[in-house]
Each structure stands twice: as C-alpha cells, then as structure tokens.
Amino acid sequence: MQTVKEHFTATLEVKQSKFIAHLVPYNLYESTLQQLKNEHPKARHFVTAYRYLNEFSQVVEHSSDDGEPKGTSGKPSLMVLQGQDLINVAVIVVRYFGGTKLGTGGLVRAYSDAVNLVIEAAELVPYKEELTKEIVFDYSDIRHIEYECDSNDIVIVEKFFEDKARYTLRAPKENLAVFLEKMKRVIDS
C-alpha cells in the first residue's frame, strides 16, 4: 500500500470541460474540500473519493458524484484509488462544465483519467501503520518534545495545557518507538 504526505494537483481538459484533480492525505480532506469550494465558486461539481484505515485497521471507502449522473464520477475515481492500492488518501476533482455533454462513458473516462493524472504527478510513499499515543510532560520540556517530534516525523494531533502539557501524537510504529525511548526521562509514565 502507498500514500501521500502532501497535496498534489493535475488538470485535464476534455471538450472544453476542465477537470482539476487534487490528491491529498486523508486528514486534509475536509479542509481542502472547503478551501476548493471557496476558491472555485463557479465550478459545477466537486467529485470526491477517499480510502483510509480506521482504528481497527479496516479500510473505509466513500465516493460522491456531487450532481453528476449516478456512478459516472465518484465510483470511477474510487476505483482508481483502489487499483493503485492507495490508502489514507482523498481525491477531489473540481469540474468546470465546457458546454458539451460527455455522456456517461465520457464522464467515467474523464474522471478516471484525471485521477490517474494526479497520481502520476504525486510523490507516493510506502504506507506505514500508524499509532496514536498520548504523552504528559512538564511545560519546561515543550520545546524539546516538539523538536524531537519534528525530527522523528511525528504529528502532534492535539495539545492540552492543564497542570502539565498533554499531547496526542500520531506516527509510524517504528518512529514512535524511537521517540518514546529517547524521551522516556522527560515523559510521565
């Protein structure tokens, strides 16, 4: 399985219709969709598809045709993600209608081609199983903790500040193990 770490985009034109495909890590899906709707107020459709692993390591998939004829856009986009064995990713295809109807076969082809195009442009990385871990530590260690998280490719999901600092971290299993070993003197058990 493979995934992406950042936002990639590619554009396809078919009979004056423009298909702008955006491939993003799943955790950026909601914010990216909202941002694209704000950036493209005249776009006709925002077709989406995503695949991610839930906390039980089950694959969760979803697609939306967003007003296109049923099964002509979201499903083909999802099938490309499945065929490329991508996980924890979302694709959003912004469509500007060019005035010529493409028909169901034309739509399926156009959306599939747009998603394939953005995948070709993307920098794919091997998927590594990620774990979530909560840590508690003194305020005086915040800078040190954040530096080590950055150095070990660990995402700080949430920060809580009470009598002590409490962070929720997410990272590949190996990275988290190295980090926890290195920081065991600093982190409360």
C-alpha positions as CSV (number, residue, x, y, z in Angstrom):
1,M,0.0,0.0,0.0
2,Q,1.1,3.6,-0.7
3,T,0.0,7.0,0.5
4,V,0.9,10.7,0.0
5,K,2.2,13.2,2.5
6,E,1.2,16.4,0.8
7,H,-1.2,18.0,-1.7
8,F,-0.8,17.3,-5.4
9,T,-2.8,18.6,-8.3
10,A,-3.3,17.9,-12.1
11,T,-5.6,19.3,-14.7
12,L,-7.3,17.5,-17.6
13,E,-9.3,19.2,-20.4
14,V,-11.9,17.2,-22.3
15,K,-14.2,19.0,-24.9
16,Q,-13.7,22.4,-23.1
17,S,-14.6,20.8,-19.7
18,K,-11.9,21.2,-17.2
19,F,-11.2,18.5,-14.5
20,I,-8.8,19.7,-11.8
21,A,-7.8,16.7,-9.6
22,H,-6.5,17.2,-6.1
23,L,-4.8,14.3,-4.3
24,V,-4.4,14.9,-0.5
25,P,-3.7,12.9,2.7
26,Y,-7.0,11.9,4.2
27,N,-6.6,14.1,7.3
28,L,-6.6,17.2,5.0
29,Y,-9.8,16.1,3.1
30,E,-12.4,18.2,4.8
31,S,-10.3,21.4,5.0
32,T,-9.2,21.0,1.3
33,L,-12.7,20.5,0.1
34,Q,-13.9,23.6,1.9
35,Q,-11.0,25.6,0.5
36,L,-11.6,24.4,-3.0
37,K,-15.3,25.3,-2.8
38,N,-14.2,28.8,-1.7
39,E,-11.6,29.1,-4.5
40,H,-13.8,27.8,-7.3
41,P,-17.3,29.3,-6.7
42,K,-18.2,28.9,-10.4
43,A,-17.2,25.2,-10.6
44,R,-20.2,22.9,-11.4
45,H,-19.1,19.8,-9.5
46,F,-16.8,18.7,-6.6
47,V,-16.5,15.0,-7.0
48,T,-14.8,13.2,-4.1
49,A,-13.5,9.7,-3.2
50,Y,-11.4,8.6,-0.3
51,R,-9.9,5.5,1.4
52,Y,-8.5,5.3,4.9
53,L,-7.8,2.8,7.6
54,N,-9.9,3.2,10.8
55,E,-8.7,2.5,14.3
56,F,-9.5,-1.2,13.8
57,S,-7.3,-1.4,10.7
58,Q,-10.4,-1.7,8.5
59,V,-10.5,0.1,5.1
60,V,-13.2,2.7,5.0
61,E,-14.1,4.0,1.5
62,H,-16.5,6.6,0.2
63,S,-17.3,8.4,-3.0
64,S,-19.7,11.2,-4.1
65,D,-20.8,12.1,-7.6
66,D,-21.9,15.6,-6.4
67,G,-24.6,16.0,-9.0
68,E,-23.0,14.1,-11.9
69,P,-25.1,11.2,-13.2
70,K,-25.0,8.3,-10.7
71,G,-21.9,6.1,-10.9
72,T,-20.1,8.2,-13.5
73,S,-17.6,10.1,-11.4
74,G,-17.2,9.3,-7.7
75,K,-17.1,5.5,-8.2
76,P,-14.6,5.5,-11.1
77,S,-12.4,7.9,-9.0
78,L,-12.6,5.5,-6.0
79,M,-11.8,2.5,-8.3
80,V,-8.6,4.3,-9.5
81,L,-7.5,4.7,-5.8
82,Q,-8.3,1.0,-5.2
83,G,-6.4,-0.1,-8.3
84,Q,-3.3,1.9,-7.3
85,D,-3.6,0.4,-3.8
86,L,-3.6,3.9,-2.2
87,I,-4.6,4.3,1.5
88,N,-5.2,7.3,3.8
89,V,-5.8,9.5,0.8
90,A,-8.6,11.5,-0.7
91,V,-9.1,12.8,-4.2
92,I,-11.3,15.8,-5.1
93,V,-12.0,16.6,-8.7
94,V,-13.2,20.1,-9.4
95,R,-15.2,20.2,-12.7
96,Y,-15.9,23.3,-14.9
97,F,-18.5,22.4,-17.5
98,G,-17.4,23.3,-21.0
99,G,-20.8,23.3,-22.7
100,T,-20.5,19.8,-24.4
101,K,-22.1,16.8,-22.7
102,L,-19.7,14.0,-22.5
103,G,-22.2,11.1,-21.9
104,T,-21.8,8.5,-19.2
105,G,-18.8,6.7,-20.8
106,G,-17.1,10.1,-21.4
107,L,-17.6,11.1,-17.8
108,V,-16.2,7.8,-16.5
109,R,-13.2,8.1,-18.7
110,A,-12.6,11.8,-17.9
111,Y,-12.8,11.4,-14.1
112,S,-10.6,8.2,-14.2
113,D,-8.1,9.9,-16.4
114,A,-8.0,13.0,-14.2
115,V,-7.4,10.9,-11.0
116,N,-4.7,8.8,-12.8
117,L,-3.0,12.0,-14.0
118,V,-2.8,13.4,-10.4
119,I,-1.5,10.1,-9.1
120,E,1.2,10.1,-11.8
121,A,2.2,13.7,-10.7
122,A,2.2,12.7,-7.0
123,E,5.1,11.6,-4.9
124,L,3.9,8.3,-3.5
125,V,5.4,6.9,-0.3
126,P,5.0,3.4,1.2
127,Y,2.3,3.3,3.8
128,K,3.4,2.5,7.3
129,E,1.0,1.5,10.1
130,E,0.5,4.5,12.4
131,L,-0.2,4.5,16.1
132,T,-1.7,7.2,18.3
133,K,-0.2,7.9,21.7
134,E,-0.9,10.4,24.5
135,I,2.1,11.8,26.4
136,V,2.2,14.0,29.5
137,F,5.2,16.1,30.4
138,D,6.3,19.4,32.1
139,Y,5.9,22.7,30.4
140,S,9.7,23.2,30.5
141,D,10.1,20.3,28.1
142,I,7.7,21.6,25.3
143,R,10.5,22.9,23.0
144,H,12.4,19.6,23.4
145,I,9.4,17.4,22.8
146,E,8.3,19.5,19.7
147,Y,11.9,19.4,18.3
148,E,12.0,15.6,18.7
149,C,8.5,15.1,17.2
150,D,9.6,17.1,14.1
151,S,12.9,15.2,13.8
152,N,11.1,11.8,14.0
153,D,8.3,12.6,11.6
154,I,5.7,12.5,14.4
155,V,2.4,14.5,14.0
156,I,1.1,16.4,17.1
157,V,-2.6,15.8,16.7
158,E,-3.8,17.7,19.8
159,K,-2.3,19.8,22.6
160,F,-3.8,20.3,26.0
161,F,-2.4,22.5,28.7
162,E,-3.5,21.8,32.3
163,D,-1.2,21.4,35.3
164,K,1.1,19.7,32.8
165,A,1.3,19.6,29.0
166,R,-0.6,16.7,27.3
167,Y,0.0,15.9,23.6
168,T,-1.7,13.4,21.4
169,L,0.8,12.1,18.9
170,R,0.4,10.0,15.7
171,A,3.3,8.4,13.8
172,P,4.5,5.2,12.2
173,K,5.1,2.5,14.9
174,E,8.9,2.5,14.4
175,N,9.2,6.3,14.7
176,L,7.0,6.4,17.8
177,A,9.1,3.6,19.5
178,V,12.4,5.6,18.8
179,F,10.9,8.8,20.1
180,L,9.5,7.2,23.3
181,E,12.8,5.6,24.1
182,K,14.7,8.8,23.5
183,M,12.2,10.9,25.6
184,K,11.5,8.4,28.4
185,R,13.2,10.6,31.1
186,V,11.0,13.6,30.1
187,I,7.6,11.9,29.7
188,D,5.5,11.0,32.7
189,S,4.6,7.3,32.9
